[in-house]
Amino acid sequence: METVMTDTHTPIALITGGSRGLGRATALWLARKGADVILTYHSNREAAEATRAEIEAIGQKAEILQLDTGRVSDFPDFAARVRQRLQDVWKRSRLDFLVNNAGQGVYQRFEQTSEAEFDSLVDVHLKGVFFLTQALLPLIIDGGRIVNVSSGLTRITLPGFAAYATMKGAVEVLTRYLALELGERGITVNVLAPGAIETDFGGGMVRDNAEMNAQIAAVTALGRVGQPDDIGGALSSLLMGDTRWMTAQRIEVSGGQGL
Ligand SMILES: NC(=O)c1ccc[n+]([C@@H]2O[C@H](COP(=O)([O-])OP(=O)(O)OC[C@H]3O[C@@H](n4cnc5c(N)ncnc54)[C@H](OP(=O)(O)O)[C@@H]3O)[C@@H](O)[C@H]2O)c1
């Protein structure tokens, strides 16, 4: 059974929501650094297939699996599918890296936020991260790495993100507790908190709303909003860089937004 990474060991990363946006960018960065990837998508299989083709063009293996990270009852079956795929494609029983990235945006002022909107965020951004990590833990090598994707909105406050940022804040606390308990197996657990990035997220508002884009750029030290590659580079470095002694940390990758 594999436990530590060696020079000849090709790492395998599982990225939730790896079909588009930040997950896709991270998958491509990891592939360029020599990792293979299992990426999940929710409903956009076409985007997942396109990302898989891009990874294969780089020369790495990629597998795609459908998953709704808001449906905890599906996780045992999902873990079984991951186990089977690891065996069939890699003749291995474990993954090296888990990236809890999948998620949807809900932009709603506090007073108008419905219980259904709140619950959808709890399901995907909190329960999903908690129980998917639990379900996949037996499939992660000792000495592996987990990164949970949070948001700059846990540090800076903007109207309309109370429920969303509350979930991300919870994930940051969860990360420290996971780091403590999983440290026994040499697994590191960190949070990467992106600032505003131009993706489809939240209806593409950072990318497509010129006024919002300019406002964020004006309060960002590096003078622009982020691109998916800005996150893919940083996140892949957390997984494949010399960061093995770094755990329980929140790393913000925002170009210095709202300092
Ligand atoms: N973009 C930003 O400005 C920003 C800033 C801070 C943090 N974040 C966080 O970064 C993460 C990725 O965001 P993004 O900007 O890359 O978003 P995105 O471009 O909208 O991509 C979202 C990804 O998550 C998947 N997904 C959505 N809901 C899902 C569900 N219920 N179950 C499983 N997968 C689901 C999507 O799958 P399909 O393709 O099948 O729909 C897609 O792969 C999220 O956790 C978000 O909160 C984003």
The ligand as a Gaussian input file, in Angstrom:
#p B3LYP/6-31G(d) Opt

LIG

0 1
 N      -14.921000      33.049000      -8.462000
 C      -14.742000      33.731000      -7.335000
 O      -14.707000      34.973000      -7.340000
 C      -14.544000      32.998000      -6.036000
 C      -13.999000      33.720000      -4.984000
 C      -13.811000      33.082000      -3.761000
 C      -14.138000      31.754000      -3.627000
 N      -14.680000      31.080000      -4.666000
 C      -14.998000      29.659000      -4.443000
 O      -14.279000      28.889000      -5.389000
 C      -14.972000      27.681000      -5.670000
 C      -15.086000      27.501000      -7.169000
 O      -15.752000      28.624000      -7.713000
 P      -15.642000      29.002000      -9.254000
 O      -15.463000      30.461000      -9.318000
 O      -14.674000      28.125000      -9.940000
 O      -17.134000      28.652000      -9.730000
 P      -17.686000      28.161000     -11.156000
 O      -16.845000      28.670000     -12.268000
 O      -19.128000      28.499000     -11.135000
 O      -17.503000      26.551000     -11.113000
 C      -18.189000      25.839000     -10.124000
 C      -17.794000      24.385000     -10.179000
 O      -18.440000      23.714000      -9.084000
 C      -19.315000      22.707000      -9.591000
 N      -20.512000      22.674000      -8.751000
 C      -21.396000      23.667000      -8.509000
 N      -22.372000      23.243000      -7.685000
 C      -22.104000      21.942000      -7.398000
 C      -22.729000      20.944000      -6.621000
 N      -23.880000      21.153000      -5.963000
 N      -22.142000      19.717000      -6.564000
 C      -21.008000      19.479000      -7.216000
 N      -20.362000      20.365000      -7.982000
 C      -20.912000      21.589000      -8.068000
 C      -19.600000      23.072000     -11.032000
 O      -19.966000      21.912000     -11.773000
 P      -20.769000      22.033000     -13.202000
 O      -19.758000      22.518000     -14.203000
 O      -21.260000      20.671000     -13.512000
 O      -21.877000      23.009000     -12.983000
 C      -18.257000      23.661000     -11.441000
 O      -17.331000      22.647000     -11.739000
 C      -16.305000      27.771000      -4.923000
 O      -16.223000      27.057000      -3.709000
 C      -16.448000      29.266000      -4.623000
 O      -17.211000      29.491000      -3.472000
 C      -14.888000      31.663000      -5.874000

